[in-house]
Amino acid sequence: MGIAAFALIGVVVGVFMRALMPHDDPGGVLFTAVIGLFGGLAGGVFVALIVGMDPTVQFFDLLAWVGALAGAVVILTFYKLISTQG
């Protein structure tokens, strides 16, 4: 259940970031949501493993949610920086 929550957080952050920082990129909203999904998964699983939680079951742990949120924001921000360089 935790992995699904991390993915959901990432998608929500992806859509929110798209609305917050719109710019012309080839991917659109769906692509930004997918990047957010991967960032949420990476951040949530990373934090869960660092603090010794099982990332597959830790749905209601605030620290794992913060990690998923941070991971999605970092990946999306990095993508925005890379995509605007060209």
Order of alpha helices (4+ residues) and beta strands (2+ residues): alpha-alpha-alpha
